[in-house]
Amino acid sequence: MARERRRMEPKHLTLRREGPVAHVTLARPEVRNAFNAALIAELHQAFELLGSEANVRAIVLAGEGKGFCGGADVNWMRSSLDMSLGENLEDARALSRMYRAIDRAAKPVIGRIHGAALGGGSGLAAVCDIAIAGESAFFGFTEVKLGLVPAVISPFVIAKIGVGNMRALGLTGERFDARRALAIGLVHEVVPDDALDAAVARVVAEILAASPTGVAVAKDLFARVAQTPYDASLELTAETIAAQRTSPEGQDGLRAFLEKRPAGWIH
């Protein structure tokens, strides 16, 4: 246990708890919270651990300083010039595993997005369950401008905005504003910059009013349904709702509704 606590002392992000809400904040403001190998490893570890903690109900992902995440760190990119194909492959796999840890975290992830969210930063917006952007935020799948490809983030971005929008934006590498991000579905809400924290708090409050197991089961179900053939989805969805109806929270939630009282998970 002591060793696990030592592992959770990150240097490139901060972890803060407010009751059942965990706040994960990228903390490299001097480089626009850009990714390097250490930050990637810390994010992966943080989301794996927070996702498994029973007393965590929601995770807010944010960036310190003037922007959310500016993509890849210049020095990290420079180091790839001297890496072999195999070393680059392992580097990319580690990045992909980080995104997958966030994407499949058992808790809902709310993105608080301000300033720059470029390259991998736009990828982070894509893996948030609910992404809220300040009106001055800007985005871009800018990898092609550097002779690279938005490869690792593509499964998550395409799932969020579709192939057509990814072609339009991933082939040009152009930057786009929060309103366009909202229009294509990369973010779910755009608010004035000074209302960003209030918007995040409102969404968190809605999550805390919902059944913890219901939210966790629903998040897992949505990911599975997206990968399930139409005919097979009949049994998957029927089994899921039947199990939830007969679960303790399902029983309590239905009885609370009928009896016009708060459910047991509401404190």
LORO-29455 format. One record per residue: residue number from 1; residue in one letter; x negated, y, z of N, C-alpha, C in turn. Coordinates in pm, whole numbers, plus 32768, in hexadecimal, padded with zeros to 4 digits. Layout:
[NUM, A, [X, Y, Z], [X, Y, Z], [X, Y, Z]]
...
This chain:
[1, M, [7FAE, 7F87, 8000], [8000, 8000, 8000], [7FAA, 807E, 8000]]
[2, A, [7F3E, 807E, 8053], [7EE5, 80F2, 8057], [7EA5, 8109, 7FD0]]
[3, R, [7E7E, 809B, 7F8C], [7E3F, 80A8, 7F0A], [7EA1, 80E5, 7EA6]]
[4, E, [7F21, 80BD, 7EAE], [7F86, 80F2, 7E53], [7F99, 8187, 7E69]]
[5, R, [7F98, 81B4, 7EE7], [7FA6, 8242, 7F02], [7F31, 8290, 7EC9]]
[6, R, [7EB7, 8259, 7ED1], [7E44, 829F, 7E99], [7E51, 82AD, 7E02]]
[7, R, [7E8A, 8248, 7DC2], [7E9A, 824E, 7D31], [7EFB, 82BC, 7D0A]]
[8, M, [7F59, 82DE, 7D63], [7FBA, 8345, 7D46], [7F8D, 83D0, 7D75]]
[9, E, [7F0E, 83EF, 7D61], [7ED9, 8474, 7D7C], [7EA3, 84AC, 7CF8]]
[10, P, [7EFD, 84CF, 7C9D], [7ED1, 84FB, 7C18], [7E8B, 8583, 7C1D]]
[11, K, [7E35, 8598, 7BBB], [7DEB, 8615, 7BB0], [7E22, 8671, 7B44]]
[12, H, [7E6E, 8638, 7AE7], [7E9B, 8685, 7A73], [7F32, 8699, 7A6F]]
[13, L, [7F77, 866D, 7AD6], [8005, 868A, 7AE4], [8027, 8690, 7B78]]
[14, T, [8096, 86D0, 7B97], [80C2, 86D8, 7C21], [8144, 868A, 7C31]]
[15, L, [8153, 864C, 7CA6], [81CB, 8601, 7CC9], [8209, 8642, 7D44]]
[16, R, [8289, 8661, 7D3A], [82CF, 86A1, 7DA9], [8357, 865F, 7DB8]]
[17, R, [8382, 864C, 7E34], [8404, 8610, 7E4E], [8461, 8677, 7E8D]]
[18, E, [84DB, 8678, 7E5F], [8547, 86C3, 7E9F], [85B8, 865F, 7EB6]]
[19, G, [85B4, 861C, 7F28], [8616, 85B3, 7F42], [8608, 8545, 7EDA]]
[20, P, [8675, 8526, 7E95], [8670, 84B9, 7E33], [863C, 84E2, 7DAA]]
[21, V, [860E, 855D, 7D9E], [85DE, 858F, 7D1D], [8546, 859A, 7D1F]]
[22, A, [8505, 855D, 7CBC], [8474, 8566, 7CAE], [8453, 85CA, 7C3F]]
[23, H, [83F5, 8622, 7C59], [83C9, 8684, 7BF6], [833B, 865F, 7BCB]]
[24, V, [832B, 8643, 7B4A], [82A9, 8625, 7B11], [8283, 869B, 7AB8]]
[25, T, [8216, 86DF, 7AD9], [81F0, 8758, 7A91], [8163, 874A, 7A5A]]
[26, L, [8156, 8757, 79D7], [80D1, 8756, 7999], [8085, 87CF, 79CE]]
[27, A, [800A, 87B9, 79FA], [7FC1, 8822, 7A41], [7F38, 883B, 7A04]]
[28, R, [7F36, 8857, 7981], [7EBD, 8882, 793E], [7EDB, 8905, 78F4]]
[29, P, [7F08, 896B, 793C], [7F36, 89E4, 78F9], [7ECA, 8A2B, 78A7]]
[30, E, [7E4C, 8A14, 78CD], [7DDF, 8A58, 7884], [7DD1, 8A25, 77F5]]
[31, V, [7E0B, 89B0, 77D7], [7E08, 897B, 774E], [7E98, 895B, 7720]]
[32, R, [7EF8, 89AA, 7750], [7F85, 899B, 772A], [7FB9, 890F, 774B]]
[33, N, [7F86, 88D5, 77B7], [7FB1, 8850, 77E4], [7F9F, 87E6, 7778]]
[34, A, [7F32, 87F5, 772D], [7F16, 8797, 76C0], [7EEB, 870F, 76F7]]
[35, F, [7F05, 86A9, 76A6], [7EE2, 8621, 76CC], [7E4D, 8606, 76C4]]
[36, N, [7E19, 85BE, 7727], [7D9B, 8577, 771A], [7DB2, 84EC, 7754]]
[37, A, [7D4D, 8498, 7751], [7D5F, 840E, 777D], [7D8C, 8407, 780E]]
[38, A, [7D56, 8460, 7863], [7D78, 845C, 78F1], [7E0A, 8483, 7909]]
[39, L, [7E39, 84ED, 78C7], [7EC4, 8517, 78D8], [7F24, 84AB, 78A5]]
[40, I, [7F02, 846C, 7837], [7F56, 8401, 7800], [7F62, 8390, 7864]]
[41, A, [7EF2, 8368, 78A0], [7EF4, 82FB, 7902], [7F46, 8321, 797D]]
[42, E, [7F38, 839F, 79AA], [7F80, 83CB, 7A21], [8017, 83D1, 7A07]]
[43, L, [803F, 8400, 7992], [80CD, 8403, 7971], [8107, 8376, 796B]]
[44, H, [80BF, 831B, 792B], [80EC, 8290, 7922], [8100, 8257, 79AE]]
[45, Q, [809F, 8268, 7A03], [80A6, 8232, 7A8B], [8118, 8271, 7ADA]]
[46, A, [8126, 82F6, 7ACE], [818D, 833C, 7B1A], [8219, 830A, 7AF6]]
[47, F, [8234, 82FB, 7A75], [82BA, 82D3, 7A4C], [82D5, 8240, 7A69]]
[48, E, [8270, 81EC, 7A63], [8285, 8161, 7A89], [82A8, 8156, 7B1D]]
[49, L, [8261, 81A1, 7B71], [8279, 8198, 7C01], [82FD, 81DB, 7C29]]
[50, L, [8318, 8252, 7BF3], [8393, 8298, 7C16], [840D, 824D, 7BE5]]
[51, G, [8400, 820F, 7B70], [8470, 81C3, 7B3B], [8495, 814C, 7B8F]]
[52, S, [8437, 811B, 7BE0], [8450, 80A4, 7C33], [8478, 80C7, 7CC2]]
[53, E, [8478, 8149, 7CE6], [8496, 8171, 7D6F], [852C, 8183, 7D82]]
[54, A, [8565, 8138, 7DDF], [85F5, 8137, 7DF3], [862B, 81BF, 7E1E]]
[55, N, [85DB, 820F, 7E67], [860E, 828E, 7E99], [8600, 8300, 7E36]]
[56, V, [85CD, 82E5, 7DBE], [85C5, 834A, 7D55], [863F, 833B, 7CFA]]
[57, R, [8689, 83A7, 7CE8], [8703, 83A3, 7C97], [86F1, 83E9, 7C10]]
[58, A, [8693, 8446, 7C08], [867C, 848F, 7B8B], [85ED, 84C2, 7B8A]]
[59, I, [85B5, 84D3, 7B12], [852D, 8505, 7B02], [8530, 857E, 7AA6]]
[60, V, [84F9, 85ED, 7AD4], [84EF, 8667, 7A83], [8460, 8672, 7A50]]
[61, L, [8451, 867A, 79CC], [83CE, 8687, 798D], [83BC, 8715, 795C]]
[62, A, [834F, 8756, 7986], [8339, 87E3, 7965], [82A5, 87FC, 794B]]
[63, G, [8285, 8876, 7928], [81FA, 889E, 7912], [81DA, 891B, 7961]]
[64, E, [8161, 8921, 7995], [8134, 8994, 79E4], [8103, 8A03, 7986]]
[65, G, [8113, 8A7F, 79B1], [80DB, 8AED, 7964], [8136, 8B1D, 78F4]]
[66, K, [80FA, 8B41, 7882], [8144, 8B85, 7818], [818B, 8B28, 77B8]]
[67, G, [816F, 8AA5, 77BF], [81AE, 8A4B, 7760], [81C2, 89C0, 7797]]
[68, F, [8213, 8973, 7751], [8236, 88EA, 7779], [81C1, 888C, 775D]]
[69, C, [819C, 887C, 76DE], [812B, 8825, 76B9], [8102, 8847, 762B]]
[70, G, [8084, 886E, 761B], [8052, 8898, 7598], [801E, 8829, 7541]]
[71, G, [8038, 87AB, 7567], [800A, 873B, 7515], [7F88, 8702, 7547]]
[72, A, [7F2C, 86E6, 74EC], [7EAE, 86A5, 750F], [7E43, 870B, 7532]]
[73, D, [7DF7, 86EE, 7599], [7D87, 8742, 75C2], [7D1A, 8741, 7558]]
[74, V, [7CDF, 87B5, 753F], [7C79, 87C2, 74D6], [7C04, 8765, 74F1]]
[75, N, [7BD5, 8762, 756D], [7B62, 870C, 758C], [7B84, 8679, 7580]]
[76, W, [7C00, 8655, 75A1], [7C2C, 85CA, 7591], [7C2E, 85A6, 74FD]]
[77, M, [7C60, 8600, 74AA], [7C60, 85E7, 7419], [7BD1, 85DE, 73E3]]
[78, R, [7B7A, 8635, 7417], [7AEF, 8635, 73E8], [7AAB, 85B0, 7407]]
[79, S, [7ACC, 8577, 747B], [7A8C, 84F9, 74A1], [7AB3, 8488, 7443]]
[80, S, [7B29, 8491, 7405], [7B55, 8426, 73AA], [7AFF, 841E, 732C]]
[81, L, [7AB7, 848C, 730D], [7A61, 848C, 7296], [79F0, 8426, 72A4]]
[82, D, [79C7, 840D, 731F], [7957, 83B0, 7337], [7986, 8326, 7363]]
[83, M, [7A09, 8310, 7363], [7A3E, 828F, 738D], [7A50, 8234, 7315]]
[84, S, [7A3E, 81B3, 732B], [7A55, 8150, 72C2], [7AEA, 8140, 72A8]]
[85, L, [7B0C, 80F9, 723F], [7B98, 80DC, 7222], [7BD8, 8093, 7297]]
[86, G, [7B91, 8032, 72CF], [7BC7, 7FE7, 7340], [7BDD, 803F, 73BA]]
[87, E, [7B80, 809A, 73D4], [7B8F, 80F5, 7446], [7C03, 8155, 7431]]
[88, N, [7C13, 8187, 73B6], [7C85, 81DD, 7397], [7D07, 8191, 73A7]]
[89, L, [7D05, 8111, 7383], [7D7D, 80BF, 738F], [7DA6, 80B2, 7422]]
[90, E, [7D47, 8097, 747A], [7D65, 808C, 7508], [7D96, 8110, 7542]]
[91, D, [7D5A, 817E, 7512], [7D83, 8204, 753E], [7E15, 821E, 7518]]
[92, A, [7E39, 81FA, 749D], [7EC2, 820F, 746F], [7F24, 81B4, 74B8]]
[93, R, [7EFA, 813C, 74D6], [7F51, 80E1, 7522], [7F6F, 8118, 75AD]]
[94, A, [7F0A, 8152, 75EC], [7F1F, 818B, 7671], [7F83, 81FE, 766B]]
[95, L, [7F7B, 8250, 7603], [7FD9, 82BE, 75F1], [8066, 8288, 75DC]]
[96, S, [8073, 8222, 7589], [80F6, 81E8, 756F], [8131, 81AC, 75EE]]
[97, R, [80E0, 8169, 763E], [8112, 812E, 76BA], [8144, 819B, 771A]]
[98, M, [8102, 820E, 7719], [8130, 827C, 776E], [81BB, 82AA, 7745]]
[99, Y, [81CF, 82C0, 76C2], [8253, 82EA, 7693], [82BD, 8282, 76B4]]
[100, R, [8299, 8204, 76A6], [82F9, 8199, 76C1], [831D, 8193, 7756]]
[101, A, [82BD, 81B2, 77AD], [82D9, 81B4, 783D], [833F, 8221, 785D]]
[102, I, [8334, 8293, 781A], [8395, 8300, 7830], [841A, 82DC, 77F0]]
[103, D, [8415, 82AC, 7775], [848E, 828B, 772A], [84E3, 8223, 7770]]
[104, R, [84A3, 81BE, 77AD], [84EC, 8150, 77EB], [84EA, 8157, 7884]]
[105, A, [84C6, 81C9, 78BC], [84CE, 81D8, 794E], [855C, 81BB, 797A]]
[106, A, [856A, 8177, 79EB], [85EF, 814F, 7A1B], [8640, 81C4, 7A4F]]
[107, K, [8604, 8239, 7A5C], [8649, 82B1, 7A8B], [8659, 8312, 7A17]]
[108, P, [86C4, 8363, 7A18], [86D2, 83C7, 79AE], [8664, 8430, 79B7]]
[109, V, [862F, 8455, 7944], [85C2, 84B7, 793C], [85F8, 8537, 78FC]]
[110, I, [85E9, 85A6, 7944], [8618, 8627, 7912], [859E, 867B, 78EE]]
[111, G, [8596, 86A6, 7872], [8527, 86F8, 7845], [8545, 878C, 7859]]
[112, R, [84EC, 87D2, 789E], [84F5, 8864, 78AF], [848C, 88A0, 7851]]
[113, I, [84B8, 88D1, 77DF], [845C, 88F3, 7772], [8456, 898A, 775E]]
[114, H, [83DE, 89BF, 776B], [83CA, 8A4F, 7753], [8349, 8A61, 7703]]
[115, G, [8341, 8ACD, 76BB], [82C9, 8AE8, 766E], [82AF, 8A7E, 7605]]
[116, A, [822E, 8A5D, 75F3], [8207, 89FF, 758A], [8226, 896F, 75AF]]
[117, A, [8261, 8928, 754E], [8273, 8896, 7558], [824D, 8860, 74CF]]
[118, L, [81CB, 8855, 74B8], [8198, 8835, 7433], [815D, 87A9, 742E]]
[119, G, [8166, 8769, 73B8], [812B, 86E5, 73A7], [8161, 8684, 740F]]
[120, G, [8107, 8652, 7462], [8130, 85F7, 74CC], [818F, 8636, 752F]]
[121, G, [818F, 86BC, 753A], [81EF, 8700, 7590], [827C, 86F4, 755B]]
[122, S, [828C, 86FA, 74D6], [830F, 86E0, 749A], [8335, 864D, 74AF]]
[123, G, [82D1, 85F4, 74B0], [82EB, 8568, 74CE], [831F, 8557, 755C]]
[124, L, [82EC, 85A5, 75BB], [831F, 859F, 7643], [83B1, 85CA, 7649]]
[125, A, [83D3, 8633, 75FE], [845F, 865D, 75F9], [84B8, 85EC, 75C7]]
[126, A, [8485, 859E, 7567], [84D4, 8533, 752C], [84EF, 84C1, 758D]]
[127, V, [8494, 84A6, 75EA], [84AA, 8436, 7647], [84F4, 845F, 76C6]]
[128, C, [8513, 84DF, 76D4], [8567, 8509, 7744], [85F7, 84E3, 7727]]
[129, D, [863C, 84B0, 778B], [86C9, 848F, 777A], [871B, 850D, 7761]]
[130, I, [86FA, 8576, 77A8], [873D, 85F6, 7798], [86CF, 8660, 7790]]
[131, A, [86CA, 86A9, 7722], [8663, 870F, 770E], [86A5, 8798, 770A]]
[132, I, [8677, 87F1, 7762], [86AB, 8879, 7769], [8639, 88D8, 774B]]
[133, A, [864F, 8931, 76EB], [85E4, 898B, 76BF], [8608, 8A1B, 76DB]]
[134, G, [85A4, 8A68, 7703], [85B3, 8AF9, 7709], [85B7, 8B2F, 767B]]
[135, E, [85FB, 8BA0, 7667], [8610, 8BD3, 75E0], [858F, 8BFC, 7599]]
[136, S, [8523, 8C12, 75E3], [84A4, 8C35, 75A2], [844C, 8BBC, 7588]]
[137, A, [847A, 8B44, 75A9], [842B, 8ACB, 758F], [841D, 8AB5, 74F9]]
[138, F, [83AE, 8A78, 74D2], [839C, 8A56, 7445], [835A, 89CD, 7439]]
[139, F, [8377, 898D, 73C8], [8356, 8901, 73B5], [830F, 88EE, 7330]]
[140, G, [82DA, 8876, 731A], [829E, 8858, 7298], [8257, 87D1, 729B]]
[141, F, [826D, 8785, 7232], [8222, 8708, 721E], [81AC, 872C, 71C5]]
[142, T, [8148, 8768, 7205], [80DF, 87B1, 71BD], [8068, 875B, 7195]]
[143, E, [806F, 86D9, 71AB], [7FFB, 8683, 7195], [7FC3, 868B, 7107]]
[144, V, [801D, 8696, 70A3], [7FEC, 8696, 7018], [7F98, 8711, 6FFA]]
[145, K, [7FA8, 877B, 7047], [7F55, 87F2, 7033], [7EC3, 87D7, 7058]]
[146, L, [7EAD, 876B, 70A5], [7E26, 8746, 70CF], [7DF2, 86CC, 7084]]
[147, G, [7E3C, 86A3, 701E], [7E15, 862B, 6FD5], [7E3B, 85AB, 701B]]
[148, L, [7E94, 85B7, 707E], [7EBF, 8542, 70CB], [7F51, 8522, 70AB]]
[149, V, [7F8E, 84CB, 70F8], [8016, 849C, 70DF], [805F, 8494, 7165]]
[150, P, [80DF, 84BE, 716D], [812C, 84AE, 71EA], [815B, 841D, 71F9]]
[151, A, [80FB, 83C4, 7205], [8118, 8334, 71FF], [8151, 82FF, 7282]]
[152, V, [8108, 8312, 72EF], [8130, 82D7, 736F], [81B9, 830C, 739C]]
[153, I, [81D4, 838D, 7384], [8252, 83C6, 73B3], [82C6, 83A8, 7354]]
[154, S, [82AA, 8374, 72DC], [8312, 8367, 7276], [8388, 830E, 72A0]]
[155, P, [8375, 829D, 72E6], [83EB, 824E, 730B], [844C, 829B, 7364]]
[156, F, [8416, 82EC, 73BD], [846A, 8336, 741C], [84AA, 83AF, 73D9]]
[157, V, [845D, 83F2, 7384], [8492, 8469, 7340], [84FD, 8442, 72DA]]
[158, I, [84E3, 83D9, 728D], [8545, 83AE, 7229], [85C5, 8380, 726D]]
[159, A, [85B9, 833C, 72DF], [8631, 8313, 7329], [8682, 838B, 7356]]
[160, K, [863F, 83FB, 736C], [8681, 8473, 73A0], [86B8, 84CB, 7330]]
[161, I, [866B, 84E1, 72C6], [8695, 8544, 7262], [86B1, 8507, 71D9]]
[162, G, [8696, 8486, 71C7], [86B0, 8445, 7147], [863B, 8452, 70E6]]
[163, V, [863B, 83F8, 7083], [85CF, 83F5, 7021], [85CC, 8473, 6FCD]]
[164, G, [8642, 84A4, 6FA7], [8647, 851A, 6F4F], [8605, 8593, 6F8D]]
[165, N, [8624, 85AF, 700C], [85E5, 8622, 704E], [8551, 860A, 7066]]
[166, M, [852B, 858D, 7081], [849D, 8571, 7096], [8450, 8585, 7015]]
[167, R, [848B, 855F, 6FA4], [8447, 8578, 6F24], [8435, 860D, 6F0E]]
[168, A, [849D, 865A, 6F24], [8496, 86E9, 6F0B], [842F, 872E, 6F63]]
[169, L, [8426, 8705, 6FE1], [83CF, 874B, 703E], [8348, 8708, 7052]]
[170, G, [8344, 8683, 7043], [82C6, 863B, 7056], [826B, 8641, 6FDE]]
[171, L, [82A3, 865B, 6F68], [8250, 8664, 6EEF], [821A, 86F1, 6EDA]]
[172, T, [8262, 8755, 6F0D], [8232, 87DF, 6F01], [81DB, 8808, 6F77]]
[173, G, [81F6, 87CD, 6FEB], [81AF, 87F7, 7064], [81D6, 8881, 7093]]
[174, E, [8245, 88B6, 7060], [826C, 893F, 7082], [829E, 8948, 7111]]
[175, R, [828E, 89BE, 714B], [82C4, 89D8, 71CF], [8356, 8A04, 71C2]]
[176, F, [83A5, 89E4, 7227], [8431, 8A0C, 7223], [845F, 8A33, 72AE]]
[177, D, [84C6, 8A85, 72B3], [84F0, 8ABD, 7333], [8554, 8A62, 737C]]
[178, A, [857A, 8A8E, 73F4], [85D1, 8A3E, 7448], [865A, 8A29, 7409]]
[179, R, [868C, 8A8C, 73BF], [870F, 8A7E, 7380], [870E, 8A10, 7317]]
[180, R, [86A3, 8A05, 72CB], [869C, 8998, 726A], [868B, 8913, 72B1]]
[181, A, [863E, 8912, 731D], [862F, 8897, 736B], [86B7, 8868, 739F]]
[182, L, [870B, 88C6, 73C7], [8791, 88A4, 73F6], [87E6, 886E, 7382]]
[183, A, [87DC, 88AF, 730F], [882E, 8887, 729C], [880F, 87FA, 726D]]
[184, I, [8791, 87CF, 7277], [876D, 8749, 7247], [8774, 86E0, 72B6]]
[185, G, [878F, 870A, 7330], [879E, 86AA, 739E], [8720, 868C, 73EB]]
[186, L, [86B4, 86D5, 73D4], [863A, 86BD, 7421], [864D, 86E9, 74B2]]
[187, V, [8696, 8757, 74C6], [86BC, 8782, 754C], [8754, 8788, 7552]]
[188, H, [8789, 8789, 75CB], [881A, 8782, 75DE], [8858, 8806, 7606]]
[189, E, [8806, 8862, 7633], [883A, 88E3, 765F], [87CB, 894B, 7655]]
[190, V, [87F0, 89C4, 762E], [8793, 8A35, 762B], [87D0, 8AA3, 7681]]
[191, V, [877F, 8AD7, 76DD], [87AF, 8B3D, 7739], [8749, 8BAF, 773E]]
[192, P, [8773, 8C25, 776E], [8710, 8C90, 7784], [86A0, 8C5E, 77DE]]
[193, D, [8629, 8C8E, 77C5], [85B5, 8C5D, 7811], [85C9, 8C67, 78A7]]
[194, D, [8609, 8CD5, 78D4], [8619, 8CE5, 7965], [868B, 8C92, 799E]]
[195, A, [86D2, 8C49, 7948], [873D, 8BF1, 7976], [8716, 8B5D, 796D]]
[196, L, [8698, 8B42, 794B], [866C, 8AB9, 7934], [8674, 8A64, 79B2]]
[197, D, [8644, 8A99, 7A21], [8648, 8A4B, 7A9D], [86D8, 8A2E, 7AC8]]
[198, A, [8731, 8A90, 7AB9], [87BC, 8A7B, 7ADE], [87FD, 8A11, 7A87]]
[199, A, [87DB, 8A10, 7A06], [8814, 89AC, 79AB], [87E4, 8920, 79D1]]
[200, V, [8765, 8914, 79F2], [8730, 8892, 7A1C], [8773, 8865, 7A9D]]
[201, A, [8782, 88C1, 7AFC], [87C2, 889F, 7B7B], [8852, 8872, 7B66]]
[202, R, [8899, 88AF, 7B08], [8923, 8888, 7AED], [892A, 87F9, 7AB9]]
[203, V, [88CF, 87D6, 7A5D], [88CE, 874F, 7A26], [88A8, 86EA, 7A91]]
[204, V, [8847, 870C, 7AE3], [8820, 86B2, 7B51], [8896, 869A, 7BAE]]
[205, A, [88E2, 8704, 7BCE], [8956, 86F5, 7C26], [89BD, 8697, 7BEA]]
[206, E, [89D0, 869C, 7B66], [8A2E, 8641, 7B24], [89FE, 85B0, 7B32]]
[207, I, [897D, 859A, 7B23], [8946, 8513, 7B30], [8957, 84DF, 7BBF]]
[208, L, [893E, 8536, 7C20], [8949, 850C, 7CAC], [89D8, 84EF, 7CD4]]
[209, A, [8A39, 8524, 7C89], [8AC6, 8507, 7CA4], [8AF3, 8483, 7C66]]
[210, A, [8A9D, 8448, 7C13], [8ABE, 83CB, 7BCF], [8A85, 8353, 7C1B]]
[211, S, [8AB9, 82DE, 7BFD], [8A8B, 8262, 7C3C], [89F9, 8246, 7C17]]
[212, P, [89A1, 8232, 7C79], [8915, 8213, 7C58], [8906, 8197, 7C02]]
[213, T, [894D, 812C, 7C25], [8941, 80B3, 7BD3], [8985, 80C6, 7B4D]]
[214, G, [89F4, 8112, 7B4B], [8A37, 812C, 7ACD], [89DD, 8175, 7A6B]]
[215, V, [8994, 81DA, 7A9C], [8938, 8226, 7A48], [88C8, 81CC, 7A15]]
[216, A, [888E, 817C, 7A6F], [881E, 8125, 7A47], [884B, 80BC, 79E1]]
[217, V, [88BF, 8080, 79FB], [88F2, 801A, 799E], [8915, 8058, 7918]]
[218, A, [8951, 80CF, 791B], [8976, 8112, 789E], [88FB, 8135, 784B]]
[219, K, [8891, 8167, 788B], [8818, 818B, 7840], [87DD, 810F, 77FD]]
[220, D, [87D5, 80A2, 7847], [87A1, 8026, 780E], [87FB, 7FF2, 779F]]
[221, L, [887E, 7FFB, 77B3], [88DC, 7FCA, 774E], [88CF, 8018, 76CC]]
[222, F, [88C7, 809C, 76D4], [88BE, 80EC, 765A], [8844, 80C6, 7607]]
[223, A, [87D3, 80AE, 764A], [875A, 8085, 7602], [876D, 7FFC, 75C2]]
[224, R, [87B0, 7FA0, 7608], [87C5, 7F19, 75D2], [8829, 7F1A, 755F]]
[225, V, [8895, 7F66, 756E], [88FA, 7F6D, 7503], [88BD, 7FA2, 7482]]
[226, A, [8863, 8004, 748F], [8823, 803D, 7418], [87D2, 7FD6, 73CB]]
[227, Q, [87A7, 7F69, 740F], [8756, 7F00, 73D0], [87A6, 7E81, 73B4]]
[228, T, [8829, 7E85, 73CE], [887B, 7E0C, 73C5], [88D4, 7E0E, 7349]]
[229, P, [88DA, 7DA1, 72FD], [8937, 7D9B, 728C], [89C7, 7DAE, 72BB]]
[230, Y, [8A19, 7DE2, 7262], [8AA2, 7E07, 7284], [8AEF, 7D93, 72C5]]
[231, D, [8AED, 7D1E, 7288], [8B3A, 7CAE, 72BE], [8B0A, 7C84, 7348]]
[232, A, [8A87, 7C85, 735C], [8A4F, 7C5D, 73DD], [8A6E, 7CC3, 744A]]
[233, S, [8A8C, 7D40, 7424], [8AA7, 7DA7, 7488], [8B29, 7D8D, 74D2]]
[234, L, [8B84, 7D3D, 749B], [8C02, 7D21, 74DF], [8BE8, 7CE0, 7566]]
[235, E, [8B9C, 7C72, 7566], [8B81, 7C2C, 75E2], [8B2A, 7C7E, 7640]]
[236, L, [8AC7, 7CC3, 7608], [8A6E, 7D14, 765B], [8ABC, 7D7E, 76A8]]
[237, T, [8B12, 7DC6, 7663], [8B5C, 7E32, 76A5], [8BC7, 7DFB, 7704]]
[238, A, [8C08, 7D8D, 76DC], [8C6F, 7D52, 7733], [8C31, 7D1E, 77B4]]
[239, E, [8BC0, 7CD9, 77AA], [8B7D, 7CA5, 7820], [8B4E, 7D15, 787B]]
[240, T, [8B20, 7D82, 783E], [8AED, 7DF2, 788E], [8B5C, 7E33, 78DF]]
[241, I, [8BCE, 7E51, 78A0], [8C38, 7E94, 78EB], [8C77, 7E36, 7950]]
[242, A, [8C82, 7DB5, 792F], [8CBA, 7D56, 7990], [8C63, 7D4D, 7A0C]]
[243, A, [8BDF, 7D48, 79F7], [8B83, 7D41, 7A6A], [8B8A, 7DC0, 7ABD]]
[244, Q, [8B95, 7E33, 7A7B], [8B99, 7EB1, 7AC6], [8C1D, 7EC2, 7B11]]
[245, R, [8C8B, 7E95, 7AD4], [8D0C, 7E9D, 7B19], [8D0E, 7E4D, 7B9B]]
[246, T, [8CC8, 7DDD, 7B9B], [8CC7, 7D86, 7C11], [8C52, 7DA1, 7C6F]]
[247, S, [8BFE, 7E03, 7C4E], [8B8D, 7E27, 7CA4], [8BBE, 7E7B, 7D19]]
[248, P, [8B71, 7E87, 7D85], [8B9C, 7ED8, 7DF7], [8BBC, 7F69, 7DD3]]
[249, E, [8B68, 7FA7, 7D80], [8B82, 8032, 7D5C], [8BF9, 803D, 7CFD]]
[250, G, [8C08, 7FDD, 7CA4], [8C7B, 7FDE, 7C4B], [8CFC, 7FD2, 7C99]]
[251, Q, [8D00, 7F78, 7CFA], [8D76, 7F66, 7D4E], [8D92, 7FE3, 7DA1]]
[252, D, [8D28, 8019, 7DDE], [8D3B, 808F, 7E32], [8D66, 8107, 7DDF]]
[253, G, [8D2B, 8119, 7D69], [8D4E, 818B, 7D15], [8DDF, 8189, 7CE9]]
[254, L, [8E10, 8114, 7CC1], [8E9B, 8108, 7C96], [8EFA, 811D, 7D0B]]
[255, R, [8ED9, 80E4, 7D7E], [8F30, 80F6, 7DF4], [8F30, 8189, 7E21]]
[256, A, [8EBA, 81C9, 7E1A], [8EB3, 8256, 7E42], [8F0A, 82AD, 7DE7]]
[257, F, [8F09, 828E, 7D66], [8F5C, 82D9, 7D08], [8FF1, 82C6, 7D28]]
[258, L, [9019, 824A, 7D3F], [90A6, 822C, 7D5A], [90D3, 8262, 7DE1]]
[259, E, [9076, 8264, 7E40], [9097, 8294, 7EC7], [907C, 8328, 7ED9]]
[260, K, [904D, 8369, 7E6D], [9033, 83F9, 7E6F], [8FD2, 8421, 7EDF]]
[261, R, [8F63, 83D7, 7EE5], [8EFA, 83F3, 7F46], [8E74, 83F0, 7EFF]]
[262, P, [8E0B, 842B, 7F3B], [8D86, 8424, 7EFC], [8D51, 8395, 7EFB]]
[263, A, [8D09, 8372, 7E94], [8CC7, 82EF, 7E90], [8C54, 82EB, 7EF4]]
[264, G, [8C2C, 8273, 7F17], [8BC8, 8260, 7F7F], [8B40, 829C, 7F5F]]
[265, W, [8B1F, 82AA, 7EDE], [8A9A, 82DF, 7EBB], [8A94, 8378, 7EC3]]
[266, I, [8B04, 83BA, 7EDA], [8B06, 844C, 7EE0], [8AF4, 8476, 7F71]]
[267, H, [8A89, 84C2, 7F8A], [8A6B, 84EC, 8014], [8A7A, 8585, 801D]]
